[in-house]
Structures are given as structure tokens and as C-alpha cells.
Amino acid sequence: MRTREINLMKRCPECRKDYLDDSLLYCLDDGAALVQGTVTDEPATAILSGDRRSGEALTESLKTATLTGDNSLTLRLPAFLSRERLPWMLAGVLLIGLVVAVVYAVRNGRAVVTNELIRTTFYIQPPQRRSGFGQIAISPDGRNIVVASDVEGKTVLWLRPMDSLEGRPLAGTDGVVGFPFWSPDSRSIGFWVAENKLKRVDIADGTVRDLGEAPAGAGGAGCAWNRDGTVLCNGRGGFVRLPASGGVSDRLPGYDSKEDELFRWPSFLPDGKHFLFLVTNSDRTKSEVYVGSIDGSTRKLLFAADSNAIYSAKPDGKGGYLLFARGSALLAQAFDLETLSVSGEPFRVAESVRVNFNNRGYFSVSDNGTLVYDPRTDEYEGRQLTWYDRSGKELQAVGKAGPMFRFRLSPDEKLVSMSSRGTGNVNNDILVTDIARGASSRLASFPGDTPESIWSPDGKYVVWNERAGTKIRLMKKLASGAGEAEVLLESEVSGIVPSDWSSDGKFMLYTSFNNRNRDIWVLPLEGDRKPFPYIQTPSDDQSAVFSPDGKYVAYRSFESGRNEIYIQTFPASATKLPVSTNGGTAPFWARNGRELFYIASGKLMSVEIKPGDPLSVGVPQPLVDFAAVRSPRNDDYAVSNDGQRLLFISRAADAVSLPIVAILNWSAGLNR
């Protein structure tokens, strides 16, 4: 056996253990004073103290260490690497390695695999998502998901990288409405804001650019970004195209919809020449998925569905699937890109998926097979009528929570008329709720679009719109529910919406619209009762309400290229008075006629009105943010007769927001 002299070695005279650290004075086991010594035939045991000896010195010391017959060297570990701690530290190292591997997999759009893809499910919890909002979209490369969410009282786009546990709101996206949509290169997000404006935000540097204003009926609509740099959106009467760089929009040839026919939710196929879209009608008896082409040469029915459809490629790139909803389930069916046809039977992907009343499913898929979807199916059940003060402080709930959509407060503030439709129901109910008792009674039930209702000035009658076959009607019935409903007006236009009843009971204002325009009409309730146009222009005019004295009408018009609020005399004169300064919808007169309310950019605004000839209008002032009162809609409210209380439909404060489901390689292992 060879021995080597080690000048740096110290030995315990009691236990005969050697230490390589010459700064130690006492044995760590028995406390005996260490002495200089040479190594004999015992294995060399040492504490390697990296903080006390440099790497070079330590290496040199090891070179001079004693070697046993089998050339082994035994090392004593320091306290922080004790037997008790070492397994946990190794487990931590392994866990870190696993996380790194998963992050790498997500960044590359695939689960960690050996020789096959693995289907992996996880969950994402964005900030608060109100009913009616929470629209989601995953980027084509699968690296980011964007969600319309409430952040600090504002509805904004919230971006969450798929390889991160944290998300962030995107600056400059305040007031977003509708579904966001990604550019093909995954670098930008297109989105709508109030007043029919289309914008884009670049996620790398946060730059927000205006892409222009779309034709009437396209605002907040479904859009798809094509690889040729154009954006296709559904608008009233067909599809419109806009340059992704900004500019003037035009109508897509060959897709002019017929009366009572709506084209919705375009989604491009991989070739950029064809796209999927949904065709529905107003009474929701038809909902069908079609495939069309940009040049108008193809328009082919694929199948009936309860939502839009999107394409997802198979992992091997040989064909793919169409994802869509039927009932409350998310389904998929094989689709051939060459023949533009489906094959086989649909199969279930998820038991439940959220679909709104415009037949838009809350699901999205990336090019590399990552599927995200919202599993909520009862989002409308937790809505509650709630009083607030002018500062937005919650005061009192009214009636029971339920699936309510539109409401009107009776003149005496004792009753509320509202439209309601439960989850899975086809029919709309017109209900009257007693505010004090919370009890409700049903006036009518019928299919079709969500109706509007108004009150007679004496509070005895409720009027609403409903569809009967190809005709649309204004119906009138006692608020008590007694007797039969009376048909006030019947027409074959696309729609009629009642908006107000004059205080003297002689006139009713309503909006009449087709696939092109909305106009304001007057229905006399005396004499021959023949309707006549009040405001009829090439732009959209709607939401007209009488002043308390019946001398003026406030209304919303798109004549300037965005929605604004105006005041006109009644009967109409040659002049009108602009009220809003930065967009506006849903005007409402205070009972005293000296204040006008309206909505702009998600906020309830107030304007002072001074009597005179002509009227004098003050500077608009914000009152309450709709997000702060948890409102699922940005166009429904009422004001008390004294002007001090505000009534909104609010989402329940304790409502649970289910997380978004994300599935990596959702179609892995399928043999369909």
C-alpha cells in the first residue's frame, strides 16, 4: 500500500477520522482537538468545504489524497448535504428537470414524448370573466392564449403565455367587445372596441393601431385574419373585408344574405382560399355550417350545428377535424381539405362547452393541436337585478337571480319587465317582477331573438316584439297578465324593436330594420294608427326615447361614422343637437328632463340639459363603469325617478368562474 504525506490533513486522535480542511480545530463528531498527522491505512475521510477553499486548492488537495487498495476515496458530506436532506434535494433537482422539459414541450407545441404524442390536459384561470364576456382565442403557434377579462374594473384583453403561470393585461385594449382573433404569424391580435372600431395590438411591443371602422352591423362581430393580409368579418347582410394594415372595407362578393338570414363566424382553412361559416335565422330554427371561398365559387352545406366550426389538423398532417358544438357538448368530425367534405360520425371531445345566444362557441385551437375551451354552460343563471347609487356603491338586490337579458323599470318603480331564457331553452319569456315581493309572472313565451319591452306611461301595459313565422309583431298586454295580448303592429321586415311610449300615451317609438339599415319610426296610437318614419337616413338610427314632456327625442345615430347621441324635436325639425362627444349608445331621460344619461366606452355618462329654445347641453361626465357593477351587458340600465339610484343586471358577486380547459395534442391517439 502506498501512502502519501498530506500536509493539509488533520486527524481526530479519538475516532481517527481525517479532515481535509485545515481551518478546522475540533472533530465534528466527538469534539476532540484535531492534530496534524499522516494518513495510514484507514480510508481518507474529509469534509470538503468549498466556501473555505478555492476550487484549485481543493483539486490540488484531492490529488495528494490517500488512495486505498481499490483506488477509492471516501468523502464526508457537509451538514447541508446530510442523509436526511439529500433525497429531498435530489427530488427537487428531478422536479426542476421535469418542469424544464414540460416548458420545452409547450414552447414547441407538443407534450413530452418518446415515439408518440401524448394528450395532456391542464387548466387556466384568467381574471374575472363576466357573463357574456370571457371570449378566448389561442395563437396559431400555440404559445399564447388571449381572453377578454375584467382587470381593475376594465374589460381588456388578458394575455397568458402557455409556458408561464402568469398572464398580463394588454395596454390599449380597454373596452374590448366580441371575440379577439390572431394574425396567422401569431404576432398580433385583432379586436373590436365600442363604437364599431377595429384595432390590432402587436404583442411584442404593445403597439395598438386602428384598422378603421366597419360598415353597420359588423362591430363586435366575428372576424378571421387571412394569410393574404385581409380580415374577414360578418356584417349585416353578408361578409366584409378590411386590410389588416388599416383602410377602407368592402363587401365580399357572392355573400349577400337574404331576408332573415345571417352569415356569422368565419374561420379560414389552411389554404387561405376557403373558409367555414355559420348560417342562422332570427328564430333560431336554422343553424348550419357551410364552407365557402373568397372568390365566391364555393358555397357548400356541411352539417347542422349549434355553434360555429373551426378546423384542426391531424398530428400527421393528413387531413383533420372540424370542431363544433351540439347541445352542450363539443364534438369533432373528420374533414377532407381536398374534397371539402366531412366523413364518418361526429364524436365527443368534451361533455360541456359554452355557446352564446349568437351561436358562437367559446373554443379555439392552434395549428399544432392545442385546444382551449370554456366549459361553462350555466353562465346566465347567476344574473341579478341590483340597485346602485351614482358612485357605483351597491344598495339592494331586486327579485331572484336568473337568466335575465333585457329589462325596463315601470313608471312607478314598483315593477320590472324583462326577457328571460333558461339554459338550453329555445323560448324567450316576457316576465313581470314585483320589486318589493320578488315574485314574477309570465306574460308570453316564444322562440326567436331576445325581445325588448317597454311600459305604457300609466304603468298598466307592457309592449314587446316577437316573431311569428316570417312576420315580426309588436304585442301589447296588461302587466297583470289578464286577458289576451293585442297585436299593435305586424310587418315582414327583418326586425322591429319598441323603444319608448310618449307621456301623453299618443305615440310609440320603435326601430325598424332590414339587412342594411335601422330607422326610427312612429306608431300613432290614435286615429288610423298608420306608422310613419321619424328619422330615416342611410346610416343606422335607433334607440329613440321621448323627453318627459314629449317635446324632444334623444336617439343614437351612426351618421358620423360612429355611434353618437343626438336630440331632435318632436315632431322632427331641420336641426338636431349633438350630445355625446366620444361615442354613445342607450340614451335615457331623467324624470325631471334636466339630465340625459347614455353609455360610452363601457361607462354610464350624465349630461346636464338646460331648458330653453333651443335646449342647452352640458359637458358629459362619467358616473359608473359597467365592469365595476359586474354588468354582463353594456347597454342595459334604468334610473330612478329621483335620479339618485341606478338599476343594472349584475353578475352574482360570489359566482364561480370555472377555469379554461387546455388540451395539448387533443387529437393524439385518435384513429378516426
C-alpha positions in Angstrom: 0.0 0.0 0.0 1.2 3.4 -0.9 1.0 6.3 1.5 1.4 10.0 0.7 2.2 12.8 3.0 -0.6 15.4 3.2 0.4 18.5 5.0 -3.1 19.8 5.0 -4.6 16.7 6.6 -5.8 16.8 10.2 -6.8 13.8 12.3 -9.0 13.3 15.4 -6.9 11.3 17.9 -10.1 9.7 19.3 -12.0 8.4 16.3 -9.1 8.6 13.9 -11.1 10.4 11.2 -9.1 12.6 8.8 -10.2 16.1 7.7 -9.0 17.8 4.5 -10.0 21.3 5.8 -7.0 22.8 7.6 -9.1 25.6 9.1 -11.0 23.1 11.4 -9.7 22.9 15.0 -12.0 20.3 16.5 -13.6 17.0 15.4 -17.2 17.4 14.3 -18.2 14.0 15.7 -16.7 13.9 19.2 -15.3 17.5 19.7 -11.7 16.3 20.2 -8.9 18.7 19.3 -7.6 17.9 15.8 -3.8 17.3 15.3 -1.6 17.2 12.3 -0.9 13.8 11.0 -0.2 11.5 8.1 -2.6 9.0 6.5 -2.1 5.4 7.4 -4.1 2.6 6.2 -7.6 4.0 7.1 -9.8 5.3 4.3 -9.4 9.0 3.9 -12.5 10.8 5.2 -12.8 14.5 4.8 -15.2 17.5 4.9 -14.9 19.3 1.6 -15.6 23.0 2.3 -15.9 24.8 -0.9 -16.5 28.1 0.8 -13.3 27.9 2.6 -11.0 26.6 -0.1 -10.9 27.6 -3.7 -11.6 25.1 -6.4 -7.9 25.0 -7.5 -6.7 24.4 -4.0 -9.3 21.7 -3.4 -8.4 19.9 -6.6 -4.7 20.0 -5.7 -5.6 18.6 -2.2 -7.5 15.8 -3.8 -4.6 15.0 -6.0 -2.5 14.4 -2.9 -5.2 12.4 -1.0 -4.6 8.8 0.1 -5.8 6.1 -2.2 -6.9 2.8 -0.8 -6.1 -0.5 -2.5 -9.2 -0.3 -4.7 -8.3 3.3 -5.6 -11.5 4.6 -3.8 -11.9 7.8 -1.9 -14.5 8.3 0.8 -15.8 11.8 1.3 -17.7 13.1 4.3 -20.6 15.4 3.2 -21.1 18.7 5.0 -24.1 19.4 7.2 -26.3 20.9 4.4 -25.9 17.6 2.4 -26.9 15.3 5.2 -28.5 12.0 4.6 -31.9 13.4 5.7 -31.7 16.3 3.2 -30.0 14.7 0.3 -33.1 12.7 -1.0 -35.2 15.8 -0.9 -32.6 17.8 -2.8 -32.3 15.2 -5.4 -36.1 15.1 -5.8 -36.0 18.9 -6.2 -33.5 18.6 -8.9 -35.6 16.0 -10.7 -38.7 18.2 -10.4 -36.9 21.2 -11.9 -35.8 19.0 -14.7 -39.4 17.9 -15.3 -40.6 21.4 -15.3 -38.0 22.4 -17.8 -39.0 19.5 -20.0 -42.7 20.5 -19.9 -41.9 24.1 -20.7 -39.8 23.0 -23.6 -42.7 20.8 -24.8 -45.2 23.6 -24.5 -42.9 26.0 -26.4 -42.8 23.5 -29.2 -46.5 22.8 -29.1 -46.1 19.1 -28.1 -46.2 17.1 -24.9 -43.0 15.3 -23.8 -42.9 12.2 -25.9 -40.8 9.2 -26.7 -42.1 7.9 -30.0 -45.7 9.1 -29.9 -47.7 12.2 -29.0 -49.3 12.3 -25.5 -52.6 14.1 -24.8 -52.2 16.4 -21.8 -54.9 18.4 -20.1 -54.3 21.4 -17.7 -56.3 24.5 -16.6 -56.0 28.2 -16.9 -57.8 30.7 -14.6 -57.9 34.2 -16.1 -59.1 37.2 -14.1 -62.8 37.8 -13.7 -64.8 36.8 -16.8 -68.3 38.3 -16.9 -71.3 36.5 -18.3 -71.4 37.5 -22.0 -67.7 38.1 -22.0 -64.6 35.9 -21.5 -64.1 35.3 -25.2 -61.0 33.2 -25.8 -58.5 32.6 -28.7 -55.3 30.7 -28.8 -52.5 31.8 -31.1 -51.8 29.7 -34.2 -48.4 28.6 -32.9 -50.0 27.5 -29.6 -47.8 29.7 -27.4 -50.3 32.2 -26.1 -53.9 32.4 -25.2 -55.9 35.7 -25.1 -59.1 36.2 -23.0 -61.5 39.2 -22.7 -61.4 39.8 -18.9 -62.2 42.3 -16.2 -59.0 43.7 -14.8 -59.3 46.6 -12.3 -62.8 47.4 -13.4 -62.0 47.5 -17.1 -62.7 45.0 -19.8 -59.4 44.3 -21.5 -57.5 41.6 -23.4 -55.6 39.4 -21.0 -52.6 37.5 -22.5 -51.3 34.3 -20.9 -48.2 32.5 -22.4 -48.8 28.8 -22.3 -45.4 28.2 -20.8 -46.0 30.6 -17.9 -48.1 30.6 -14.7 -48.7 34.4 -15.0 -50.7 36.5 -17.5 -50.9 40.2 -18.1 -53.4 42.7 -19.4 -52.6 44.3 -22.8 -52.5 48.1 -22.6 -54.6 49.9 -25.0 -57.3 47.3 -25.2 -59.8 48.9 -22.8 -63.5 48.4 -23.8 -62.9 45.4 -26.0 -66.1 43.7 -27.2 -66.6 40.5 -29.1 -64.1 37.7 -29.9 -60.4 38.6 -30.4 -58.6 36.9 -33.4 -55.0 36.2 -34.1 -52.8 37.1 -37.1 -51.5 34.0 -39.0 -48.0 34.6 -37.7 -49.2 34.8 -34.0 -47.6 38.3 -33.6 -50.8 40.4 -33.5 -54.3 40.3 -32.1 -57.3 41.9 -33.8 -60.1 43.1 -31.6 -63.2 45.3 -31.6 -63.9 48.1 -29.2 -67.1 50.1 -28.7 -68.4 52.4 -31.5 -67.7 49.8 -34.2 -63.9 50.3 -34.3 -61.5 47.5 -35.3 -58.0 47.6 -33.8 -54.9 45.4 -33.6 -52.3 45.1 -30.9 -48.8 43.7 -31.5 -47.8 41.5 -28.5 -44.0 42.1 -28.8 -44.0 45.8 -28.2 -47.7 46.5 -27.3 -48.3 48.9 -30.2 -52.0 49.4 -30.8 -53.2 50.5 -34.3 -56.6 51.5 -35.6 -57.7 49.4 -38.6 -60.7 51.6 -39.3 -64.4 51.4 -38.9 -66.6 48.7 -40.4 -69.9 49.0 -42.1 -73.1 49.0 -39.9 -73.7 45.7 -38.2 -70.1 44.5 -38.3 -68.9 46.0 -34.9 -68.0 43.3 -32.3 -68.7 40.6 -34.9 -66.7 37.5 -35.6 -63.6 38.0 -37.7 -60.8 35.9 -39.2 -57.3 37.1 -40.3 -56.2 35.6 -43.6 -52.6 35.0 -44.6 -53.0 37.4 -47.5 -53.2 40.3 -45.0 -57.0 40.8 -45.1 -59.5 40.4 -42.3 -62.9 38.9 -43.0 -65.8 39.8 -40.7 -69.5 39.1 -40.6 -71.6 42.2 -41.1 -75.2 42.9 -41.6 -76.2 41.4 -45.0 -73.1 39.4 -45.6 -69.3 39.5 -45.1 -67.0 42.5 -45.2 -63.2 42.6 -45.8 -60.7 45.0 -44.3 -57.0 45.3 -44.8 -55.1 44.1 -41.7 -52.9 47.2 -42.1 -55.9 49.5 -41.9 -58.0 51.1 -44.6 -61.4 51.0 -46.3 -63.6 47.9 -46.0 -65.6 46.4 -48.8 -68.3 43.7 -49.1 -67.3 40.1 -50.1 -68.9 39.4 -53.4 -71.3 36.4 -53.6 -72.3 36.5 -49.9 -75.3 38.9 -49.8 -77.6 37.2 -47.3 -81.4 37.0 -47.8 -84.0 38.4 -45.5 -84.0 36.7 -42.2 -80.7 35.0 -43.0 -77.5 35.7 -41.0 -73.9 34.8 -42.0 -71.7 34.5 -39.0 -68.3 33.5 -37.5 -65.9 33.0 -40.5 -62.8 30.8 -40.0 -60.2 30.3 -42.6 -59.0 26.9 -43.8 -55.2 26.3 -44.2 -55.2 27.2 -47.9 -56.4 30.7 -47.2 -58.9 30.4 -50.1 -61.7 28.7 -48.3 -63.4 29.4 -45.0 -66.0 28.0 -42.7 -69.0 30.0 -41.6 -72.4 29.6 -39.9 -75.8 30.5 -41.4 -78.7 31.1 -38.9 -82.0 32.8 -38.9 -83.7 35.1 -36.4 -86.0 32.5 -34.8 -83.1 30.1 -34.4 -84.8 27.2 -36.2 -81.8 27.0 -38.6 -78.1 26.8 -37.7 -75.9 25.3 -40.3 -72.2 25.2 -41.0 -71.0 25.9 -44.6 -67.7 26.1 -46.4 -67.2 29.0 -48.8 -64.5 30.5 -50.9 -63.1 34.0 -51.2 -63.8 34.2 -54.9 -67.4 33.1 -54.3 -67.2 29.9 -56.4 -67.8 27.6 -53.5 -70.7 27.6 -51.0 -71.4 24.1 -49.6 -73.6 23.0 -46.7 -71.7 20.6 -44.4 -74.0 19.9 -41.4 -76.3 21.4 -38.8 -74.7 22.6 -35.6 -75.4 24.8 -32.6 -72.2 26.8 -33.0 -69.6 27.9 -35.4 -67.0 25.3 -36.6 -63.2 25.5 -36.8 -60.6 23.3 -38.4 -57.9 21.4 -36.6 -55.2 19.4 -38.5 -54.3 15.8 -37.5 -50.9 15.3 -35.9 -49.6 13.6 -39.1 -50.8 16.4 -41.3 -53.0 14.0 -43.3 -56.4 15.7 -43.1 -58.1 17.0 -40.0 -61.2 17.6 -38.0 -63.9 20.2 -37.6 -64.7 21.2 -34.1 -68.3 22.4 -33.3 -71.0 22.3 -30.6 -74.3 20.4 -30.5 -76.4 20.8 -27.4 -73.9 21.4 -24.6 -71.2 19.1 -26.0 -68.1 19.9 -28.0 -67.9 17.5 -31.0 -65.4 16.8 -33.8 -65.8 15.2 -37.2 -63.2 14.2 -39.8 -62.8 16.7 -42.7 -61.0 16.3 -46.0 -59.4 19.5 -47.3 -59.2 18.3 -50.8 -62.9 17.4 -51.2 -64.1 19.9 -48.6 -66.4 17.3 -47.1 -66.9 15.5 -43.8 -66.7 11.8 -43.2 -67.6 9.3 -40.5 -69.7 10.2 -37.5 -69.1 13.1 -35.1 -67.5 12.1 -31.8 -67.5 13.8 -28.4 -64.4 15.8 -27.4 -65.8 17.5 -24.2 -69.0 17.0 -22.3 -69.8 20.7 -22.0 -68.7 23.8 -23.8 -70.0 27.4 -23.6 -72.0 28.7 -26.5 -73.6 32.2 -26.5 -77.0 33.2 -28.0 -75.4 34.2 -31.2 -74.3 30.6 -31.7 -70.6 31.4 -31.0 -68.8 28.6 -29.3 -66.1 29.5 -26.7 -63.4 27.2 -28.1 -60.2 27.7 -30.1 -57.5 25.5 -31.5 -53.9 26.1 -32.5 -52.2 24.9 -35.7 -50.2 22.3 -33.6 -53.2 20.8 -31.9 -53.6 22.7 -28.6 -57.3 23.0 -27.9 -58.7 25.6 -25.3 -62.4 25.9 -24.4 -64.7 27.3 -21.7 -66.7 24.5 -20.1 -69.4 26.8 -18.6 -73.0 26.1 -19.7 -75.0 27.9 -17.0 -73.4 31.3 -17.2 -76.7 33.1 -17.4 -78.3 31.7 -14.3 -76.5 33.9 -11.8 -77.7 37.3 -13.0 -79.3 39.6 -10.5 -81.1 43.0 -10.8 -79.3 45.3 -8.4 -79.7 48.9 -7.3 -76.6 51.1 -7.1 -76.0 54.7 -6.1 -74.5 57.2 -8.5 -71.0 56.4 -7.3 -71.4 52.7 -8.0 -72.0 51.6 -4.4 -74.2 48.5 -4.3 -77.5 49.2 -2.5 -80.0 46.4 -2.9 -80.8 43.3 -4.9 -84.2 43.1 -6.7 -86.1 39.8 -7.0 -84.4 36.5 -7.6 -81.3 35.7 -9.6 -81.9 34.0 -13.0 -81.2 34.1 -16.8 -82.3 37.7 -17.5 -81.3 39.7 -20.5 -83.3 42.9 -21.1 -85.4 44.9 -18.6 -87.5 48.0 -18.2 -88.5 49.7 -15.0 -92.2 50.7 -14.7 -93.0 54.4 -14.3 -93.9 53.9 -10.6 -90.8 51.9 -9.9 -92.8 49.0 -8.5 -92.4 46.5 -11.3 -89.8 45.4 -13.8 -90.5 43.8 -17.2 -87.7 41.6 -18.5 -86.9 39.0 -21.1 -85.6 35.7 -19.8 -84.4 32.4 -21.2 -83.0 29.5 -19.3 -80.0 27.4 -20.3 -81.0 25.0 -23.1 -84.3 26.7 -23.7 -85.4 27.8 -27.1 -88.2 30.1 -26.0 -87.9 33.6 -24.6 -90.1 34.5 -21.6 -91.5 38.0 -21.0 -91.7 38.3 -17.2 -93.1 41.0 -14.9 -91.4 41.1 -11.5 -92.7 42.8 -8.3 -89.7 44.7 -6.9 -91.0 44.6 -3.3 -92.0 41.0 -3.2 -89.6 39.5 -5.7 -92.4 37.4 -7.3 -92.6 37.1 -11.1 -95.4 36.3 -13.6 -95.1 35.3 -17.3 -96.8 37.4 -19.9 -95.6 35.5 -23.0 -93.3 32.8 -24.3 -92.0 32.4 -27.8 -88.8 31.5 -29.8 -86.5 33.9 -31.7 -84.1 36.7 -30.8 -84.1 38.3 -27.4 -87.0 40.7 -27.2 -87.2 44.2 -25.8 -90.1 45.5 -23.7 -91.5 49.0 -22.8 -94.2 50.3 -20.4 -97.2 52.4 -21.1 -97.0 55.8 -19.3 -99.6 54.8 -16.8 -97.8 51.5 -16.0 -100.8 49.3 -16.9 -99.5 47.7 -20.1 -96.3 46.1 -21.4 -95.3 46.1 -25.1 -92.8 43.7 -26.6 -91.6 42.4 -30.0 -91.9 38.8 -31.1 -91.6 36.9 -34.4 -94.5 34.8 -35.8 -93.3 32.9 -38.9 -92.0 35.4 -41.4 -93.6 38.3 -39.7 -92.5 40.4 -36.7 -95.0 41.9 -34.3 -95.4 44.5 -31.6 -97.6 42.9 -28.9 -99.4 44.7 -26.0 -100.8 43.1 -22.8 -101.9 44.1 -19.3 -99.0 43.9 -16.9 -101.2 41.8 -14.6 -101.3 39.1 -17.3 -105.1 39.2 -17.6 -106.7 38.9 -21.0 -105.2 38.3 -24.4 -102.3 40.0 -26.0 -103.1 42.6 -28.7 -101.2 42.9 -31.9 -100.3 46.6 -32.3 -98.2 46.3 -35.5 -97.2 43.5 -37.9 -94.5 43.7 -40.5 -92.3 41.5 -42.7 -89.1 43.5 -42.2 -86.2 41.8 -40.5 -86.9 43.3 -37.1 -89.0 45.7 -35.1 -87.9 46.8 -31.6 -90.0 49.1 -29.4 -88.1 51.8 -27.7 -90.5 54.3 -25.9 -94.1 55.4 -25.3 -94.9 59.1 -25.1 -96.1 60.5 -21.7 -99.4 61.5 -23.2 -100.0 58.0 -24.5 -100.5 59.0 -28.1 -97.3 57.8 -29.8 -94.9 54.9 -29.7 -91.3 55.0 -31.0 -89.7 51.9 -32.5 -86.7 50.8 -34.6 -87.4 49.1 -37.9 -84.5 47.3 -39.6 -83.6 45.0 -42.5 -80.3 43.6 -43.5 -79.0 47.1 -44.4 -80.3 49.8 -42.2 -82.0 50.7 -39.0 -84.5 53.6 -38.9 -86.7 55.2 -36.3 -90.5 55.1 -36.8 -93.5 56.4 -35.0 -96.7 54.4 -34.4 -99.7 56.6 -33.6 -102.0 55.0 -31.0 -105.0 57.1 -32.1 -106.7 57.6 -35.4 -105.7 55.4 -38.3 -102.6 54.2 -36.4 -100.6 54.2 -39.6 -96.8 54.2 -38.8 -94.6 56.9 -40.3 -90.8 57.4 -40.4 -89.3 59.8 -37.9 -85.6 59.5 -38.7 -84.7 57.6 -41.9 -81.1 58.0 -43.2 -78.5 55.8 -45.0 -76.9 55.2 -41.6 -78.2 53.3 -38.6 -80.6 55.3 -36.3 -82.1 53.7 -33.3 -82.8 53.6 -29.5 -85.1 56.7 -29.6 -86.7 57.9 -26.3 -89.1 60.7 -25.6 -88.3 63.6 -23.2 -90.7 63.6 -20.2 -92.7 66.5 -21.7 -92.8 64.7 -25.1 -91.3 67.7 -27.0 -87.9 66.1 -27.7 -86.4 62.7 -28.7 -83.0 61.5 -27.8 -81.6 58.8 -30.1 -78.5 57.1 -31.3 -77.1 57.5 -34.8 -74.1 56.2 -36.8 -74.2 59.1 -39.3 -70.7 60.4 -38.2 -69.1 57.0 -38.7 -69.5 56.0 -35.1 -72.5 55.9 -32.7 -73.3 59.2 -31.1 -76.3 60.6 -29.1 -78.4 63.4 -30.6 -81.5 65.3 -29.5 -84.2 66.1 -32.1 -87.6 67.9 -31.6 -90.8 66.0 -31.9 -92.2 66.3 -34.5 -88.8 66.4 -36.3 -87.3 69.7 -37.4 -84.4 70.7 -39.6 -81.9 71.0 -36.7 -80.6 68.5 -34.1 -78.4 68.8 -31.1 -75.4 66.6 -30.6 -75.0 65.4 -27.0 -72.1 62.8 -26.8 -68.6 63.8 -27.6 -66.8 60.5 -27.8 -69.4 57.9 -28.9 -72.6 57.0 -27.2 -75.5 54.4 -27.0 -78.6 53.7 -25.0 -80.0 57.3 -24.1 -82.2 57.6 -21.0 -84.0 60.8 -19.9 -84.1 61.8 -16.2 -87.7 62.1 -14.9 -87.3 65.9 -14.5 -86.0 66.3 -18.1 -82.9 68.2 -16.9 -80.4 65.3 -17.3 -79.7 62.8 -20.0 -77.9 59.5 -19.4 -76.1 57.4 -22.0 -73.3 54.8 -22.4 -69.9 55.4 -23.8 -66.8 53.1 -23.7 -68.3 50.9 -21.0 -69.3 53.8 -18.7 -72.6 55.3 -17.8 -72.4 59.0 -18.7 -74.5 62.0 -17.5 -75.2 65.3 -19.3 -77.0 68.3 -17.9 -79.9 69.5 -20.1 -81.0 73.2 -19.6 -84.4 74.1 -20.8 -84.8 76.8 -23.4 -85.3 77.4 -27.1 -83.1 75.7 -28.1 -82.0 73.3 -25.4 -78.6 73.7 -23.9 -76.4 70.7 -23.4 -73.6 70.5 -20.8 -70.3 68.6 -20.8 -70.7 64.8 -20.4 -69.5 63.4 -17.1 -68.8 59.7 -16.3 -70.8 58.1 -13.4 -70.3 54.4 -13.2 -68.2 51.8 -15.0 -70.3 48.8 -16.2 -67.5 46.4 -15.2 -67.4 47.8 -11.7 -71.1 46.9 -11.2 -70.5 43.4 -12.7 -72.9 44.1 -15.6 -72.9 41.3 -18.2 -74.2 43.8 -20.8 -73.0 47.3 -21.6 -76.4 48.6 -22.8 -79.0 47.8 -20.1 -79.8 50.0 -17.1 -82.5 52.2 -15.6 -82.5 55.4 -13.4 -84.9 56.0 -10.5 -87.3 58.9 -10.7 -85.3 61.0 -8.3 -82.1 60.3 -10.4 -80.2 59.1 -7.4 -80.3 55.3 -8.0 -79.2 53.2 -10.9 -80.5 49.7 -11.7 -78.3 47.2 -13.5 -78.3 43.5 -14.2 -75.3 42.3 -12.2 -73.4 39.1 -12.1 -73.6 37.5 -8.7 -70.6 38.6 -6.6 -70.0 35.0 -5.4 -70.3 33.5 -8.9 -67.6 30.9 -9.5 -65.7 31.3 -12.8 -64.6 27.9 -14.0 -61.1 27.7 -15.4 -60.5 27.4 -19.1 -59.5 23.9 -20.2 -56.4 23.5 -22.3 -55.5 20.2 -24.0 -52.1 19.7 -25.7 -52.3 17.3 -28.7 -56.1 16.9 -28.2 -56.4 14.5 -31.2 -53.4 12.3 -30.2 -54.2 8.6 -30.5 -57.4 9.1 -32.5 -58.0 6.6 -35.3 -60.9 8.4 -37.0 
